[in-house]
Amino acid sequence: RKEVEQDPGPFNVPEGATVAFNCTYSNSASQSFFWYRQDCRKEPKLLMSVYSSGNEDGRFTAQLNRASQYISLLIRDSKLSDSATYLCVVSYNNDMRFGAGTRLTVKP
Amino acid sequence: DTAVSQTPKYLVTQMGNDKSIKCEQNLGHDTMYWYKQDSKKFLKIMFSYNNKELIINETVPNRFSPKSPDKAHLNLHINSLELGDSAVYFCASSLEGWARYEQYFGPGTRLTVT
C-alpha cells in the first residue's frame, strides 16, 4: 500500500460544479496534512493546510478523518482557473510524503 | 524579488557527465530541500538542509550530493548522469523543519539525459 494515495483522475467538470477529492494515508501517527496545487509545468504551491476540525477558505473546504485515515478537499463553484493537479501531503515528524496528485480540468 | 530561484531552468546533457543545479532563497528560511518529480509526476524528497546540517537523506544514489555554502543556498551536484536521472528537480524552502510549515518551491529544473 502506498503511503499516500490519491485517485489520479482526471476529473473533468463543468464550470460551477462542486468536486471532491479524497486522499488516504497509511501512517496512523501522521501529524500534519496539506493540499498543494500544481499547475502544468509549474512548481507546487500550498493551497491550504488541513486541521483536525476541518477548515474552509472561500470555495475550498478541507477535512481530516483520522479514524479512517483520509483527508478530503471540496471545491465549490468550480472556475476555469481551478484546473490543476491537487497534491495531498502528509507529514510525520520530519518526514513529508506527497501523493501522486489528482488532476482536475474545469470546462466552460 | 523571486522567493526561491533555480538555475538553469532547462538542462540537457549526455550520460556520464557531471552537472550542477543551483538554488537560492531570499525568504530567510532555515530549511531547504531538493525534490525529484519523475515522468509519472510523483514528487519525492531527496535531501533537506537545516542551518547547513543535513537532516534527511532519502535513499538516493551517492552520485547526487547537496552542497550548502550558506543558509540561503542549496546546490545539487550530480555525477555520472544516467538516463533515469531525467526528471524535473525542484528546490524548496521552509521556515523550519517541514512538518508544520508551508514549503515554497522554486520553478524547477527540467533535466534531460540523452
Backbone of each chain as ProteinMPNN parsed JSONL, in Angstrom:
{"seq_chain_A": "RKEVEQDPGPFNVPEGATVAFNCTYSNSASQSFFWYRQDCRKEPKLLMSVYSSGNEDGRFTAQLNRASQYISLLIRDSKLSDSATYLCVVSYNNDMRFGAGTRLTVKP", "coords_chain_A": {"N_chain_A": [[0.85, -1.199, 0.0], [0.584, 2.185, -0.871], [2.095, 5.043, 0.715], [0.783, 7.48, 0.667], [-2.148, 7.926, -0.96], [-3.905, 8.819, -3.867], [-6.684, 9.335, -6.027], [-5.893, 9.417, -9.338], [-7.374, 10.661, -11.274], [-8.271, 11.737, -14.619], [-10.383, 14.387, -13.366], [-13.056, 15.727, -14.916], [-14.935, 18.503, -15.066], [-17.811, 20.685, -15.332], [-17.856, 24.284, -15.412], [-18.749, 25.836, -12.36], [-19.502, 23.568, -11.063], [-19.46, 21.316, -8.231], [-16.781, 19.678, -6.759], [-15.056, 16.898, -5.357], [-12.177, 15.637, -3.736], [-10.461, 12.819, -2.49], [-8.002, 11.564, -0.208], [-5.935, 9.058, 0.95], [-3.978, 7.875, 3.705], [-1.264, 5.966, 5.063], [0.165, 5.94, 7.465], [-0.734, 5.954, 10.668], [0.122, 7.638, 12.634], [0.571, 10.064, 11.567], [0.978, 13.61, 11.424], [0.644, 16.178, 10.342], [-1.137, 17.798, 7.709], [-1.732, 18.602, 4.315], [-2.922, 20.379, 1.426], [-1.647, 20.833, -1.75], [-1.315, 22.716, -4.737], [-0.63, 22.155, -8.143], [0.162, 23.584, -11.119], [0.287, 22.931, -14.665], [3.508, 22.105, -15.637], [4.615, 23.718, -13.738], [5.691, 24.846, -10.436], [4.786, 23.228, -7.303], [2.342, 24.687, -5.128], [1.275, 25.827, -1.941], [-2.042, 25.171, -1.142], [-3.885, 24.849, 0.973], [-3.655, 24.227, 4.502], [-4.634, 21.39, 6.462], [-6.79, 21.009, 9.059], [-7.649, 19.41, 12.169], [-10.269, 19.944, 12.898], [-11.392, 20.578, 10.577], [-11.43, 22.911, 7.856], [-12.041, 25.969, 6.101], [-11.658, 27.861, 3.153], [-12.719, 30.291, 1.436], [-14.002, 29.098, -1.496], [-13.068, 26.61, -1.025], [-12.893, 23.676, 0.907], [-11.451, 21.798, 3.438], [-11.058, 18.635, 4.955], [-10.379, 16.384, 7.651], [-10.153, 13.026, 8.485], [-9.253, 11.187, 10.938], [-9.739, 8.674, 11.999], [-10.415, 7.059, 9.847], [-8.301, 7.584, 8.313], [-8.037, 9.497, 6.181], [-7.984, 12.419, 4.099], [-9.798, 15.155, 2.768], [-10.742, 17.247, 0.002], [-12.828, 19.787, -0.933], [-14.213, 21.498, -3.591], [-16.114, 24.184, -4.355], [-18.406, 25.68, -6.726], [-16.813, 25.627, -9.172], [-14.126, 27.069, -11.0], [-12.673, 28.012, -14.154], [-10.024, 28.517, -13.74], [-9.364, 26.829, -11.707], [-8.401, 24.538, -12.719], [-5.967, 22.155, -12.513], [-3.383, 20.156, -10.943], [-3.926, 18.496, -7.93], [-2.265, 18.043, -4.991], [-1.916, 15.84, -2.358], [-0.566, 16.007, 0.868], [1.243, 14.568, 3.471], [2.557, 14.516, 6.715], [4.98, 13.322, 9.104], [6.693, 13.83, 11.992], [9.775, 14.739, 10.814], [9.329, 13.826, 8.298], [7.975, 14.046, 5.197], [5.416, 13.281, 2.939], [4.346, 13.118, -0.38], [1.353, 12.75, -2.257], [0.547, 11.314, -5.478], [-1.036, 13.005, -6.848], [-4.105, 14.524, -8.009], [-5.717, 15.099, -10.946], [-7.454, 17.864, -12.148], [-9.768, 19.15, -14.431], [-11.503, 21.916, -15.39], [-14.208, 22.778, -17.315], [-15.619, 25.012, -19.774]], "CA_chain_A": [[0.0, 0.0, 0.0], [1.354, 3.414, -0.921], [1.955, 5.817, 1.936], [-0.241, 8.491, 0.412], [-2.808, 7.523, -2.196], [-4.935, 9.685, -4.43], [-7.239, 8.987, -7.322], [-5.187, 10.308, -10.267], [-8.296, 11.347, -12.171], [-8.656, 13.144, -14.432], [-11.746, 14.813, -13.102], [-13.475, 16.748, -15.876], [-16.202, 19.03, -14.562], [-18.185, 21.973, -15.919], [-17.797, 25.451, -14.522], [-19.851, 25.933, -11.406], [-19.731, 22.284, -10.396], [-18.765, 21.015, -6.981], [-15.972, 18.476, -6.947], [-14.384, 16.5, -4.12], [-11.075, 14.7, -3.841], [-10.045, 12.158, -1.266], [-6.626, 11.112, -0.135], [-5.759, 8.173, 2.1], [-2.591, 7.755, 4.143], [-1.071, 4.687, 5.748], [0.77, 6.102, 8.777], [-1.751, 6.459, 11.587], [0.724, 8.631, 13.518], [0.799, 11.297, 10.799], [0.7, 14.75, 12.282], [0.239, 17.381, 9.609], [-1.762, 17.468, 6.428], [-1.807, 19.78, 3.458], [-3.22, 20.269, -0.006], [-0.888, 21.705, -2.623], [-1.794, 22.78, -6.109], [0.458, 22.259, -9.127], [-0.247, 23.824, -12.5], [1.097, 22.201, -15.64], [4.876, 22.554, -15.841], [4.926, 24.74, -12.724], [6.008, 24.29, -9.139], [3.667, 23.105, -6.357], [2.108, 25.804, -4.198], [0.338, 25.459, -0.884], [-3.431, 25.595, -1.268], [-4.337, 25.024, 2.353], [-3.373, 23.207, 5.496], [-5.841, 20.682, 6.868], [-6.823, 20.93, 10.515], [-8.498, 18.328, 12.688], [-11.668, 20.37, 12.97], [-11.818, 20.969, 9.237], [-11.249, 24.336, 7.625], [-12.608, 26.467, 4.856], [-11.029, 29.061, 2.62], [-13.513, 30.652, 0.259], [-14.72, 27.984, -2.137], [-12.343, 25.386, -0.72], [-13.068, 23.126, 2.245], [-10.616, 20.62, 3.681], [-11.449, 17.892, 6.151], [-9.495, 15.293, 8.061], [-10.78, 11.932, 9.223], [-8.133, 10.396, 11.463], [-10.152, 7.281, 12.232], [-10.36, 6.354, 8.566], [-7.022, 7.959, 7.706], [-8.118, 10.178, 4.901], [-8.305, 13.836, 4.063], [-10.593, 15.48, 1.582], [-10.777, 18.64, -0.467], [-14.065, 20.084, -1.646], [-14.182, 22.763, -4.319], [-17.46, 24.595, -4.78], [-18.482, 26.687, -7.783], [-15.53, 25.491, -9.878], [-13.738, 28.057, -12.003], [-11.703, 27.514, -15.139], [-8.688, 28.666, -13.157], [-9.111, 25.753, -10.743], [-7.788, 23.419, -13.446], [-4.61, 21.934, -11.999], [-3.229, 18.899, -10.209], [-4.004, 18.748, -6.488], [-1.384, 17.104, -4.309], [-2.154, 15.598, -0.94], [0.727, 15.91, 1.54], [1.084, 14.083, 4.839], [3.881, 14.503, 7.354], [5.168, 12.751, 10.438], [7.99, 14.369, 12.421], [10.414, 15.446, 9.702], [9.119, 13.057, 7.077], [6.817, 14.541, 4.457], [5.135, 12.448, 1.769], [3.397, 13.668, -1.34], [0.608, 11.875, -3.137], [0.871, 11.496, -6.89], [-1.84, 14.101, -7.374], [-5.367, 14.325, -8.719], [-5.801, 16.126, -11.986], [-8.782, 18.45, -12.337], [-9.985, 20.052, -15.562], [-12.798, 22.586, -15.358], [-14.508, 23.166, -18.702], [-16.673, 26.035, -19.886]], "C_chain_A": [[0.883, 1.245, 0.0], [1.089, 4.224, 0.335], [0.873, 6.879, 1.824], [-0.861, 8.172, -0.942], [-3.892, 8.495, -2.588], [-5.445, 9.08, -5.716], [-6.604, 9.942, -8.332], [-6.096, 11.113, -11.177], [-8.036, 10.924, -13.609], [-10.138, 13.331, -14.098], [-12.056, 15.935, -14.096], [-14.85, 17.252, -15.463], [-16.523, 20.345, -15.255], [-18.001, 23.094, -14.901], [-18.997, 25.461, -13.6], [-20.119, 24.651, -10.642], [-19.017, 22.24, -9.049], [-18.021, 19.699, -7.166], [-15.219, 18.185, -5.646], [-13.294, 15.484, -4.412], [-10.812, 14.078, -2.477], [-8.601, 11.722, -1.366], [-6.508, 10.229, 1.088], [-4.27, 8.071, 2.436], [-2.448, 6.539, 5.04], [-0.533, 4.832, 7.176], [-0.225, 6.752, 9.742], [-1.203, 7.532, 12.53], [0.991, 9.956, 12.8], [0.255, 12.491, 11.553], [0.136, 15.954, 11.533], [-0.198, 17.009, 8.207], [-1.952, 18.741, 5.623], [-2.386, 19.396, 2.101], [-2.367, 21.311, -0.731], [-1.534, 21.652, -3.997], [-0.593, 22.908, -7.03], [-0.145, 22.457, -10.507], [0.739, 23.136, -13.428], [2.463, 22.863, -15.82], [5.27, 23.697, -14.889], [5.262, 24.046, -11.41], [4.763, 24.137, -8.271], [3.581, 24.342, -5.471], [1.064, 25.384, -3.179], [-1.043, 26.03, -1.174], [-3.996, 25.849, 0.124], [-3.825, 23.904, 3.241], [-4.699, 22.568, 5.897], [-5.799, 20.487, 8.376], [-7.847, 19.892, 10.957], [-9.981, 18.679, 12.663], [-12.222, 20.701, 11.592], [-11.658, 22.465, 9.058], [-11.689, 24.707, 6.217], [-11.867, 27.727, 4.445], [-11.749, 29.411, 1.329], [-14.284, 29.456, -0.264], [-14.126, 26.616, -1.782], [-12.58, 24.966, 0.725], [-12.232, 21.867, 2.372], [-11.068, 19.953, 4.962], [-10.477, 16.743, 6.382], [-10.316, 14.271, 8.833], [-9.672, 11.0, 9.695], [-8.505, 8.927, 11.633], [-10.03, 6.457, 10.953], [-9.109, 6.695, 7.774], [-7.204, 8.496, 6.286], [-8.375, 11.661, 5.107], [-9.038, 14.111, 2.76], [-10.477, 16.959, 1.254], [-12.038, 18.806, -1.289], [-13.925, 21.443, -2.312], [-15.598, 23.057, -4.793], [-17.364, 25.616, -5.896], [-17.177, 26.733, -8.585], [-15.339, 26.577, -10.925], [-12.753, 27.412, -12.978], [-10.301, 27.518, -14.553], [-8.374, 27.618, -12.085], [-8.459, 24.543, -11.413], [-6.323, 23.302, -13.057], [-4.552, 20.514, -11.455], [-3.164, 19.225, -8.721], [-3.263, 17.635, -5.758], [-1.731, 17.031, -2.833], [-0.792, 15.387, -0.277], [0.5, 15.563, 3.006], [2.466, 14.047, 5.482], [3.831, 13.882, 8.741], [6.563, 13.109, 10.887], [8.614, 15.113, 11.242], [10.261, 14.729, 8.37], [7.841, 13.519, 6.392], [6.641, 13.726, 3.19], [4.061, 13.094, 0.904], [2.633, 12.538, -2.028], [0.966, 12.184, -4.578], [0.009, 12.567, -7.557], [-3.112, 13.654, -8.062], [-5.522, 15.469, -9.701], [-7.249, 16.567, -12.178], [-8.775, 19.34, -13.567], [-11.395, 20.607, -15.459], [-13.052, 23.142, -16.75], [-15.642, 24.164, -18.755], [-18.035, 25.39, -20.137]], "O_chain_A": [[1.824, 1.341, 0.787], [0.025, 4.124, 0.946], [0.14, 7.138, 2.778], [-0.165, 8.152, -1.957], [-4.689, 8.938, -1.761], [-4.709, 8.384, -6.416], [-6.756, 11.157, -8.203], [-5.68, 12.104, -11.776], [-7.595, 9.791, -13.806], [-11.0, 12.546, -14.493], [-11.386, 16.967, -14.105], [-15.825, 16.502, -15.508], [-15.62, 21.044, -15.714], [-17.994, 22.867, -13.691], [-20.114, 25.136, -14.002], [-20.882, 24.65, -9.675], [-18.103, 23.018, -8.776], [-18.579, 18.725, -7.673], [-14.803, 19.098, -4.932], [-13.469, 14.585, -5.234], [-10.929, 14.738, -1.444], [-8.055, 11.538, -2.453], [-6.944, 10.622, 2.169], [-3.415, 8.171, 1.556], [-3.404, 6.131, 5.701], [-0.747, 3.951, 8.008], [-0.518, 7.943, 9.642], [-1.976, 8.257, 13.157], [1.58, 10.867, 13.382], [-0.774, 12.415, 12.224], [-0.742, 16.657, 12.035], [0.292, 16.054, 7.604], [-2.282, 19.801, 6.156], [-2.339, 18.236, 1.692], [-2.361, 22.492, -0.384], [-2.201, 20.684, -4.363], [0.341, 23.66, -6.753], [-0.875, 21.6, -11.004], [1.86, 22.804, -13.044], [2.546, 24.054, -16.123], [6.132, 24.52, -15.197], [5.138, 22.828, -11.283], [3.78, 24.847, -8.482], [4.588, 24.954, -5.115], [0.101, 24.686, -3.498], [-1.192, 27.226, -1.421], [-4.515, 26.928, 0.412], [-3.592, 22.784, 2.788], [-5.762, 23.152, 5.69], [-4.875, 19.869, 8.903], [-8.775, 19.547, 10.225], [-10.833, 17.82, 12.437], [-13.391, 21.062, 11.458], [-11.746, 23.214, 10.031], [-11.707, 23.89, 5.296], [-11.498, 28.551, 5.282], [-11.426, 28.888, 0.262], [-15.113, 28.877, 0.438], [-14.646, 25.584, -2.207], [-12.483, 25.776, 1.647], [-12.294, 20.979, 1.522], [-11.419, 20.621, 5.935], [-9.855, 16.215, 5.46], [-11.082, 14.624, 9.729], [-9.211, 10.135, 8.949], [-7.673, 8.043, 11.43], [-9.596, 5.305, 10.981], [-8.886, 6.157, 6.69], [-6.601, 8.005, 5.331], [-8.903, 12.093, 6.131], [-8.9, 13.376, 1.782], [-10.161, 17.793, 2.103], [-12.282, 18.051, -2.23], [-13.559, 22.425, -1.665], [-16.198, 22.278, -5.534], [-16.37, 26.334, -6.009], [-16.523, 27.774, -8.656], [-16.271, 26.95, -11.638], [-12.1, 26.415, -12.67], [-9.493, 26.633, -14.836], [-7.241, 27.536, -11.611], [-8.013, 23.622, -10.728], [-5.539, 24.232, -13.247], [-5.533, 19.771, -11.499], [-2.431, 20.123, -8.305], [-3.588, 16.454, -5.887], [-1.826, 18.052, -2.153], [0.047, 14.661, -0.811], [-0.32, 16.176, 3.688], [3.432, 13.598, 4.865], [2.817, 13.909, 9.438], [7.534, 12.731, 10.23], [8.002, 16.048, 10.725], [10.995, 15.008, 7.422], [6.751, 13.393, 6.95], [7.599, 13.502, 2.451], [3.024, 13.548, 1.388], [3.206, 11.495, -2.342], [1.61, 13.192, -4.866], [0.283, 12.987, -8.682], [-3.19, 12.56, -8.621], [-5.467, 16.643, -9.335], [-8.147, 15.743, -12.349], [-7.89, 20.18, -13.733], [-12.367, 19.853, -15.443], [-12.232, 23.877, -17.3], [-16.522, 24.168, -17.894], [-19.038, 26.092, -20.258]]}, "seq_chain_B": "DTAVSQTPKYLVTQMGNDKSIKCEQNLGHDTMYWYKQDSKKFLKIMFSYNNKELIINETVPNRFSPKSPDKAHLNLHINSLELGDSAVYFCASSLEGWARYEQYFGPGTRLTVT", "coords_chain_B": {"N_chain_B": [[12.264, 39.879, -7.372], [12.133, 37.232, -6.669], [11.204, 34.437, -4.683], [12.216, 31.768, -4.282], [14.703, 30.651, -6.254], [15.996, 28.941, -9.125], [18.678, 27.675, -11.074], [20.079, 26.019, -13.881], [17.039, 26.543, -15.834], [16.405, 24.705, -17.757], [18.128, 21.748, -18.628], [20.105, 19.942, -20.631], [21.906, 17.085, -21.234], [24.572, 14.679, -21.706], [24.805, 11.163, -21.022], [26.855, 10.138, -18.326], [28.071, 12.538, -17.869], [28.877, 15.228, -15.545], [26.943, 17.393, -13.595], [25.573, 20.478, -12.244], [22.994, 21.97, -10.274], [21.719, 25.03, -9.271], [20.4, 26.645, -6.351], [18.651, 29.214, -4.727], [17.333, 31.029, -1.985], [15.482, 33.828, -0.841], [14.072, 34.261, 1.427], [14.768, 34.068, 4.014], [14.558, 31.646, 5.234], [15.07, 28.664, 7.254], [15.384, 26.056, 6.443], [16.09, 24.059, 3.629], [15.326, 22.226, 0.594], [15.592, 19.451, -1.718], [13.747, 18.112, -4.358], [12.618, 15.44, -6.478], [10.802, 15.089, -9.408], [9.331, 12.739, -11.265], [8.552, 11.244, -14.507], [6.03, 10.293, -14.108], [4.92, 12.126, -12.548], [5.277, 11.981, -9.844], [6.21, 13.294, -6.8], [9.143, 13.386, -4.999], [11.029, 13.512, -2.019], [14.457, 14.35, -1.848], [16.718, 15.491, -0.498], [17.277, 17.411, 2.518], [18.267, 20.441, 4.122], [19.176, 21.969, 7.104], [20.189, 24.815, 8.509], [22.811, 24.402, 7.493], [23.146, 21.757, 8.059], [22.667, 18.42, 7.221], [19.597, 16.962, 7.436], [17.787, 15.139, 6.557], [18.193, 12.417, 4.447], [17.177, 10.895, 1.832], [16.972, 7.649, 0.278], [18.823, 8.04, -2.045], [20.961, 7.723, -4.931], [24.521, 7.862, -4.357], [25.674, 9.422, -6.212], [24.46, 11.759, -6.3], [24.792, 14.813, -4.683], [24.219, 17.153, -2.198], [25.058, 20.574, -1.68], [25.691, 23.144, 0.517], [26.575, 26.305, 0.687], [25.823, 28.434, 2.278], [23.095, 29.581, 4.389], [21.183, 30.442, 2.622], [21.465, 29.118, 0.254], [21.279, 26.09, -1.591], [22.779, 23.798, -3.364], [22.702, 21.338, -5.973], [24.599, 18.648, -6.86], [25.374, 16.422, -9.438], [26.827, 13.483, -10.339], [28.206, 11.479, -12.994], [25.915, 11.128, -14.792], [22.836, 9.438, -15.481], [20.419, 7.84, -17.672], [18.028, 7.483, -16.3], [17.985, 9.58, -14.581], [16.718, 11.644, -15.674], [14.34, 14.079, -15.208], [12.198, 16.405, -13.436], [13.606, 18.665, -11.27], [13.04, 20.051, -8.183], [13.703, 22.727, -6.055], [13.175, 23.735, -2.677], [12.025, 25.679, 0.154], [11.566, 26.213, 3.689], [10.268, 27.694, 6.703], [11.061, 26.436, 9.095], [11.793, 23.077, 10.132], [10.078, 20.741, 8.122], [7.636, 19.707, 8.95], [5.414, 21.181, 9.85], [5.24, 23.552, 8.472], [4.635, 25.704, 5.671], [5.95, 24.932, 2.496], [7.977, 26.535, 0.148], [8.348, 26.474, -3.236], [10.846, 26.355, -5.802], [10.992, 27.221, -9.354], [11.658, 24.94, -10.712], [13.902, 22.633, -12.369], [14.338, 21.304, -15.432], [15.67, 18.386, -16.256], [17.259, 16.625, -18.775], [18.611, 13.685, -19.802], [20.613, 12.344, -22.235]], "CA_chain_B": [[12.131, 39.534, -5.964], [11.735, 35.827, -6.62], [11.456, 33.89, -3.362], [13.11, 30.639, -4.459], [15.118, 30.623, -7.66], [16.849, 27.825, -9.528], [19.309, 27.767, -12.388], [19.309, 26.528, -15.012], [15.661, 26.075, -15.918], [16.481, 23.5, -18.587], [19.482, 21.205, -18.692], [20.188, 18.763, -21.491], [23.281, 16.636, -21.156], [24.749, 13.283, -22.081], [25.123, 10.187, -19.973], [28.232, 10.125, -17.858], [28.528, 13.876, -17.498], [28.628, 15.76, -14.206], [26.264, 18.691, -13.696], [25.095, 21.085, -11.001], [21.827, 22.845, -10.298], [21.832, 25.962, -8.156], [19.156, 27.094, -5.743], [18.801, 30.294, -3.766], [16.081, 31.565, -1.447], [15.669, 35.116, -0.177], [12.989, 34.348, 2.405], [15.305, 33.94, 5.367], [14.163, 30.356, 5.791], [16.137, 27.869, 7.855], [15.496, 24.725, 5.859], [15.955, 23.959, 2.173], [15.089, 20.845, 0.157], [15.571, 19.096, -3.124], [12.769, 17.096, -4.736], [12.639, 14.951, -7.852], [9.482, 14.728, -9.934], [9.6, 11.93, -12.459], [7.595, 11.353, -15.616], [4.695, 9.971, -13.599], [4.538, 13.303, -11.753], [5.381, 11.707, -8.418], [7.182, 14.194, -6.183], [9.809, 12.653, -3.938], [12.095, 14.257, -1.371], [15.805, 13.81, -1.977], [17.543, 15.987, 0.606], [16.936, 18.69, 3.13], [19.34, 21.034, 4.915], [18.75, 22.918, 8.124], [21.36, 25.51, 9.051], [23.993, 23.731, 6.974], [23.221, 20.38, 8.512], [21.767, 17.518, 6.524], [18.73, 16.325, 8.429], [17.15, 13.976, 5.942], [18.814, 11.99, 3.216], [16.458, 9.737, 1.331], [17.838, 6.65, -0.364], [19.182, 8.398, -3.421], [22.338, 7.293, -5.231], [25.538, 8.8, -3.872], [26.078, 10.305, -7.317], [23.809, 13.039, -6.006], [25.304, 15.383, -3.443], [23.803, 18.536, -1.945], [26.095, 21.405, -1.094], [25.096, 24.377, 1.016], [27.601, 27.254, 1.122], [25.239, 29.254, 3.344], [21.699, 29.243, 4.666], [20.315, 30.844, 1.512], [21.773, 28.354, -0.954], [21.453, 24.638, -1.54], [23.04, 23.36, -4.728], [22.649, 19.889, -6.178], [25.593, 18.15, -7.807], [25.085, 15.072, -9.905], [27.955, 12.893, -11.061], [27.962, 10.3, -13.852], [24.479, 11.145, -15.068], [22.231, 8.277, -16.129], [19.15, 8.136, -18.342], [16.971, 7.511, -15.299], [18.023, 10.825, -13.816], [15.87, 12.627, -16.365], [13.193, 14.429, -14.363], [12.198, 17.801, -13.014], [14.136, 18.797, -9.918], [12.55, 21.254, -7.518], [14.251, 23.185, -4.79], [12.133, 24.339, -1.841], [12.488, 26.117, 1.468], [10.526, 26.444, 4.682], [10.725, 28.472, 7.85], [11.779, 25.492, 9.944], [11.594, 21.719, 9.66], [8.942, 20.765, 7.228], [6.437, 19.024, 9.395], [4.255, 22.017, 10.089], [5.293, 24.828, 7.781], [4.497, 25.73, 4.223], [7.167, 24.907, 1.697], [7.968, 27.377, -1.047], [9.108, 25.771, -4.253], [11.397, 27.059, -6.954], [10.287, 26.932, -10.603], [12.036, 23.633, -11.233], [14.924, 22.458, -13.418], [13.992, 20.115, -16.233], [16.914, 17.717, -16.667], [17.126, 15.572, -19.775], [19.874, 12.983, -20.033], [20.497, 11.612, -23.511]], "C_chain_B": [[11.631, 38.105, -5.796], [12.12, 35.221, -5.284], [12.471, 32.747, -3.412], [13.446, 30.559, -5.947], [16.055, 29.444, -7.909], [17.456, 28.141, -10.877], [20.107, 26.504, -12.661], [17.866, 26.031, -14.976], [15.583, 24.788, -16.738], [17.935, 23.052, -18.66], [19.431, 19.924, -19.504], [21.643, 18.351, -21.539], [23.362, 15.162, -21.512], [25.065, 12.415, -20.864], [26.593, 10.28, -19.613], [28.764, 11.482, -17.448], [28.216, 14.196, -16.04], [28.005, 17.147, -14.354], [25.837, 19.174, -12.315], [23.869, 21.934, -11.255], [21.921, 23.737, -9.06], [20.462, 26.382, -7.643], [19.458, 28.164, -4.707], [17.431, 30.725, -3.276], [16.376, 32.854, -0.672], [14.602, 35.353, 0.884], [13.493, 34.309, 3.844], [14.943, 32.622, 6.031], [15.363, 29.566, 6.29], [16.392, 26.557, 7.13], [15.26, 24.779, 4.358], [15.938, 22.492, 1.759], [15.347, 20.701, -1.332], [14.592, 17.95, -3.326], [13.014, 16.673, -6.187], [11.21, 14.588, -8.25], [9.679, 14.005, -11.253], [8.466, 12.062, -13.475], [6.173, 11.03, -15.196], [4.19, 11.046, -12.641], [4.624, 13.066, -10.252], [6.526, 12.514, -7.825], [7.811, 13.503, -4.987], [10.965, 13.463, -3.36], [13.436, 13.556, -1.603], [16.652, 14.201, -0.766], [16.852, 17.162, 1.269], [18.103, 19.14, 4.002], [18.739, 22.022, 5.881], [19.997, 23.517, 8.746], [22.651, 24.772, 8.743], [24.118, 22.29, 7.431], [22.203, 19.53, 7.772], [20.904, 16.822, 7.558], [17.937, 15.161, 7.856], [17.885, 13.657, 4.661], [18.106, 10.727, 2.764], [17.422, 8.808, 0.591], [18.054, 6.985, -1.826], [20.612, 7.943, -3.684], [23.36, 8.323, -4.757], [26.16, 9.618, -4.992], [25.481, 11.705, -7.123], [24.36, 13.577, -4.689], [24.844, 16.831, -3.308], [24.966, 19.307, -1.32], [25.489, 22.749, -0.708], [26.178, 25.325, 1.506], [27.125, 28.19, 2.231], [23.752, 28.949, 3.431], [20.782, 29.532, 3.49], [20.501, 30.011, 0.254], [21.853, 26.864, -0.665], [21.56, 24.157, -2.976], [23.032, 21.839, -4.79], [23.664, 19.506, -7.236], [25.271, 16.714, -8.166], [26.27, 14.59, -10.736], [27.489, 11.715, -11.915], [26.476, 10.142, -14.166], [24.033, 9.915, -15.838], [20.885, 8.675, -16.748], [18.011, 8.301, -17.327], [16.962, 8.754, -14.435], [17.164, 11.903, -14.463], [14.592, 12.848, -15.562], [13.192, 15.936, -14.186], [12.635, 17.841, -11.557], [13.679, 20.139, -9.342], [13.332, 21.497, -6.237], [13.106, 23.808, -3.996], [12.758, 24.819, -0.542], [11.296, 26.271, 2.395], [11.135, 27.117, 5.893], [11.543, 27.602, 8.798], [11.605, 24.104, 9.348], [10.213, 21.556, 9.08], [7.631, 20.238, 7.769], [5.214, 19.926, 9.473], [4.193, 23.261, 9.212], [5.2, 24.673, 6.269], [5.865, 25.674, 3.563], [6.967, 25.767, 0.464], [8.9, 26.738, -2.064], [9.694, 26.737, -5.286], [10.681, 26.607, -8.215], [10.639, 25.592, -11.228], [13.128, 23.7, -12.291], [14.598, 21.167, -14.154], [15.287, 19.535, -16.789], [16.601, 16.596, -17.649], [18.505, 14.972, -20.026], [19.721, 12.127, -21.285], [21.611, 10.581, -23.664]], "O_chain_B": [[10.825, 37.805, -4.915], [13.225, 35.451, -4.793], [13.461, 32.753, -2.681], [12.557, 30.415, -6.787], [16.797, 29.014, -7.026], [16.834, 28.79, -11.718], [20.749, 25.973, -11.755], [17.526, 25.178, -14.156], [14.788, 23.897, -16.439], [18.851, 23.871, -18.743], [18.794, 18.947, -19.111], [22.516, 19.162, -21.847], [22.342, 14.48, -21.609], [25.529, 12.896, -19.83], [27.455, 10.472, -20.47], [29.782, 11.578, -16.763], [27.408, 13.528, -15.394], [28.477, 17.97, -15.139], [25.749, 18.403, -11.359], [23.724, 22.541, -12.316], [22.17, 23.262, -7.952], [19.495, 26.462, -8.4], [20.392, 28.04, -3.915], [16.476, 30.782, -4.051], [17.372, 32.958, 0.045], [14.269, 36.494, 1.203], [12.718, 34.498, 4.783], [15.013, 32.498, 7.254], [16.494, 29.749, 5.839], [17.493, 26.01, 7.195], [14.35, 25.456, 3.881], [16.458, 21.626, 2.463], [15.326, 21.669, -2.094], [14.593, 16.963, -2.59], [13.538, 17.434, -7.0], [10.507, 13.879, -7.53], [10.136, 14.59, -12.235], [7.556, 12.876, -13.321], [5.218, 11.444, -15.852], [3.15, 10.881, -12.004], [4.103, 13.86, -9.469], [7.665, 12.431, -8.285], [7.111, 13.08, -4.068], [11.774, 14.026, -4.097], [13.527, 12.329, -1.558], [17.228, 13.344, -0.097], [15.981, 17.814, 0.693], [18.833, 18.316, 4.553], [17.883, 22.824, 5.509], [20.764, 22.83, 9.421], [23.479, 24.547, 9.626], [25.152, 21.668, 7.186], [21.023, 19.874, 7.704], [21.421, 16.162, 8.459], [17.47, 14.296, 8.597], [18.168, 14.557, 3.87], [18.393, 9.631, 3.245], [18.565, 9.177, 0.321], [17.543, 6.312, -2.722], [21.393, 7.792, -2.744], [23.083, 9.523, -4.759], [27.068, 10.414, -4.755], [25.943, 12.686, -7.706], [24.387, 12.86, -3.688], [25.06, 17.641, -4.209], [25.748, 18.762, -0.54], [24.848, 23.408, -1.527], [26.659, 25.175, 2.629], [27.927, 28.679, 3.027], [23.219, 28.162, 2.649], [19.714, 28.93, 3.374], [19.763, 30.185, -0.715], [22.407, 26.43, 0.345], [20.572, 24.11, -3.709], [23.313, 21.152, -3.808], [23.602, 19.979, -8.371], [24.939, 15.899, -7.305], [26.656, 15.225, -11.717], [26.506, 11.047, -11.595], [25.867, 9.125, -13.832], [24.735, 9.415, -16.717], [20.298, 9.698, -16.396], [17.143, 9.158, -17.488], [16.041, 8.962, -13.645], [16.915, 12.95, -13.865], [13.856, 11.903, -15.277], [14.053, 16.646, -14.705], [12.089, 17.127, -10.716], [13.9, 21.2, -9.925], [13.581, 20.583, -5.45], [12.17, 24.351, -4.582], [13.867, 24.423, -0.183], [10.161, 26.437, 1.947], [12.351, 27.112, 6.085], [12.612, 28.013, 9.249], [11.298, 23.979, 8.162], [9.27, 22.201, 9.537], [6.608, 20.323, 7.09], [4.099, 19.486, 9.194], [3.178, 23.958, 9.213], [5.618, 23.673, 5.685], [6.817, 26.301, 4.026], [5.917, 25.726, -0.178], [10.076, 26.494, -1.792], [9.117, 27.78, -5.594], [9.846, 25.703, -8.159], [9.985, 25.158, -12.176], [13.259, 24.69, -13.011], [14.584, 20.084, -13.569], [15.916, 20.116, -17.674], [15.772, 15.728, -17.375], [19.441, 15.671, -20.414], [18.817, 11.296, -21.381], [21.667, 9.878, -24.673]]}, "name": "protein", "num_of_chains": 2, "seq": "RKEVEQDPGPFNVPEGATVAFNCTYSNSASQSFFWYRQDCRKEPKLLMSVYSSGNEDGRFTAQLNRASQYISLLIRDSKLSDSATYLCVVSYNNDMRFGAGTRLTVKPDTAVSQTPKYLVTQMGNDKSIKCEQNLGHDTMYWYKQDSKKFLKIMFSYNNKELIINETVPNRFSPKSPDKAHLNLHINSLELGDSAVYFCASSLEGWARYEQYFGPGTRLTVT"}
